[in-house]
Amino acid sequence: MTPASRDGGCTWSPLQVVDSNGDGTAGNPAPVAARNGDLVLLTVHNGPVSERDIMSGTVSEQDTRRVYVRRSTDNGRTWSAARDLTATTKLPSWRWYATGPGHATLLKHGRYAGRIVVPANHSAAPPAGSPDVGTEAKYYGGHDLYSDDDGRTWHIGFVDAPQDGVIAPNETTAAELPDGTVYFSSRNQGSAPDHRLDAYSTDGGRTLTRPYQVQPAISGPKVEGSVLQTTDRRVLLYSGPSDSTMRKTMQLRISQDGGRTWHPGRTLTPSPAGYSDLVQADRSTVGVLYETGATGPYEKIEFARVALRDVQ
């Protein structure tokens, strides 16, 4: 379900059902405004089964994770029927699958301007003869999807799946830097003590310039986070819990060198907090949508407007 805001997040409409899947899951939304003005929304469905069931390869083809796209030509008031993209966006050896969650990215600079990039992750089946069942964290891997025709056809871009148990890309977000480079920030499900990974692409998400590496300057638990290149070309933002072991203390982190180094910014709440997403609400303001609560991180969803001058 989604509400809509037509004033930069100051007020919101009632919730509207955009995607549903009966007694199964419809989730991992990754929305973006295409260059033709349409809203394009990728989601993932699965039947009434668990992530562990899917990763172990014991569910039917219909109950496993499948990828869908919807579009709106009237700013989200109405949406097309869901179209199944699984055949072109998911490799046969993949089991678990997730787009985002969080916003997708429309590239605006350089050779790949107009391309939609959707960060994603998957899990793979163990190799033949392995005693593993596929639920081990090392089988998580990262990839992305891209479209050059406003979301009508889709391609798998880079795939990075080290399977060393130390680095295991999971939920991922992306931002286009001012020079057209795409910066990817991923949750690490592996054993590295730092739980954030990053990587870069200079060809619009088709390949990475180097595999995912640990980003030690972004502290926090294993959790989804969000990145946003702001209208201030010097400022790349990350949002996520900053406590090293628990999902709490939602904080902005700031990079002024395209994600190579980061420093702490404004704390939005010291309370429990979980997933988040960033948006440029207007030229001088960013918006942060995040899970939070008094005793747990999933009690409510807050939207905070933060002036760019106050992100520090």
ChimeraX attribute file (.defattr): number of C-alpha atoms within 10 A of each C-alpha:
attribute: neighborCount
match mode: 1-to-1
recipient: residues
	/A:1	12
	/A:2	13
	/A:3	13
	/A:4	16
	/A:5	12
	/A:6	10
	/A:7	10
	/A:8	16
	/A:9	18
	/A:10	12
	/A:11	10
	/A:12	13
	/A:13	10
	/A:14	9
	/A:15	10
	/A:16	13
	/A:17	10
	/A:18	18
	/A:19	22
	/A:20	14
	/A:21	13
	/A:22	9
	/A:23	10
	/A:24	14
	/A:25	19
	/A:26	21
	/A:27	20
	/A:28	21
	/A:29	21
	/A:30	24
	/A:31	21
	/A:32	23
	/A:33	20
	/A:34	21
	/A:35	17
	/A:36	10
	/A:37	13
	/A:38	17
	/A:39	20
	/A:40	23
	/A:41	24
	/A:42	27
	/A:43	24
	/A:44	26
	/A:45	23
	/A:46	25
	/A:47	20
	/A:48	13
	/A:49	17
	/A:50	15
	/A:51	14
	/A:52	14
	/A:53	16
	/A:54	24
	/A:55	27
	/A:56	20
	/A:57	20
	/A:58	14
	/A:59	18
	/A:60	12
	/A:61	13
	/A:62	10
	/A:63	18
	/A:64	23
	/A:65	27
	/A:66	23
	/A:67	24
	/A:68	21
	/A:69	24
	/A:70	20
	/A:71	25
	/A:72	17
	/A:73	14
	/A:74	11
	/A:75	14
	/A:76	16
	/A:77	10
	/A:78	13
	/A:79	18
	/A:80	12
	/A:81	13
	/A:82	17
	/A:83	13
	/A:84	17
	/A:85	18
	/A:86	16
	/A:87	10
	/A:88	13
	/A:89	20
	/A:90	19
	/A:91	12
	/A:92	10
	/A:93	13
	/A:94	20
	/A:95	27
	/A:96	27
	/A:97	29
	/A:98	26
	/A:99	28
	/A:100	29
	/A:101	27
	/A:102	27
	/A:103	27
	/A:104	26
	/A:105	24
	/A:106	23
	/A:107	22
	/A:108	17
	/A:109	16
	/A:110	13
	/A:111	12
	/A:112	17
	/A:113	14
	/A:114	19
	/A:115	22
	/A:116	26
	/A:117	31
	/A:118	30
	/A:119	30
	/A:120	27
	/A:121	26
	/A:122	26
	/A:123	28
	/A:124	24
	/A:125	20
	/A:126	21
	/A:127	11
	/A:128	7
	/A:129	6
	/A:130	9
	/A:131	8
	/A:132	13
	/A:133	15
	/A:134	23
	/A:135	21
	/A:136	18
	/A:137	21
	/A:138	22
	/A:139	28
	/A:140	31
	/A:141	27
	/A:142	27
	/A:143	24
	/A:144	26
	/A:145	22
	/A:146	25
	/A:147	19
	/A:148	17
	/A:149	14
	/A:150	22
	/A:151	23
	/A:152	13
	/A:153	13
	/A:154	20
	/A:155	16
	/A:156	20
	/A:157	20
	/A:158	19
	/A:159	19
	/A:160	19
	/A:161	22
	/A:162	17
	/A:163	19
	/A:164	12
	/A:165	15
	/A:166	16
	/A:167	28
	/A:168	29
	/A:169	33
	/A:170	32
	/A:171	28
	/A:172	30
	/A:173	31
	/A:174	28
	/A:175	27
	/A:176	26
	/A:177	23
	/A:178	18
	/A:179	12
	/A:180	19
	/A:181	21
	/A:182	22
	/A:183	23
	/A:184	24
	/A:185	28
	/A:186	32
	/A:187	26
	/A:188	32
	/A:189	25
	/A:190	23
	/A:191	14
	/A:192	15
	/A:193	13
	/A:194	21
	/A:195	24
	/A:196	30
	/A:197	24
	/A:198	23
	/A:199	21
	/A:200	24
	/A:201	18
	/A:202	17
	/A:203	16
	/A:204	24
	/A:205	28
	/A:206	17
	/A:207	18
	/A:208	21
	/A:209	12
	/A:210	11
	/A:211	17
	/A:212	24
	/A:213	16
	/A:214	20
	/A:215	20
	/A:216	16
	/A:217	16
	/A:218	24
	/A:219	19
	/A:220	24
	/A:221	22
	/A:222	22
	/A:223	21
	/A:224	24
	/A:225	26
	/A:226	28
	/A:227	29
	/A:228	24
	/A:229	23
	/A:230	24
	/A:231	16
	/A:232	13
	/A:233	13
	/A:234	15
	/A:235	20
	/A:236	24
	/A:237	24
	/A:238	25
	/A:239	27
	/A:240	31
	/A:241	32
	/A:242	22
	/A:243	17
	/A:244	16
	/A:245	11
	/A:246	16
	/A:247	23
	/A:248	24
	/A:249	22
	/A:250	27
	/A:251	22
	/A:252	24
	/A:253	25
	/A:254	25
	/A:255	19
	/A:256	15
	/A:257	13
	/A:258	23
	/A:259	23
	/A:260	11
	/A:261	14
	/A:262	19
	/A:263	13
	/A:264	17
	/A:265	17
	/A:266	15
	/A:267	17
	/A:268	19
	/A:269	14
	/A:270	15
	/A:271	16
	/A:272	21
	/A:273	31
	/A:274	24
	/A:275	22
	/A:276	25
	/A:277	22
	/A:278	24
	/A:279	20
	/A:280	18
	/A:281	18
	/A:282	16
	/A:283	11
	/A:284	13
	/A:285	19
	/A:286	22
	/A:287	20
	/A:288	23
	/A:289	19
	/A:290	24
	/A:291	23
	/A:292	25
	/A:293	17
	/A:294	12
	/A:295	10
	/A:296	15
	/A:297	20
	/A:298	15
	/A:299	13
	/A:300	12
	/A:301	15
	/A:302	13
	/A:303	15
	/A:304	15
	/A:305	17
	/A:306	17
	/A:307	15
	/A:308	18
	/A:309	9
	/A:310	9
	/A:311	19
	/A:312	13
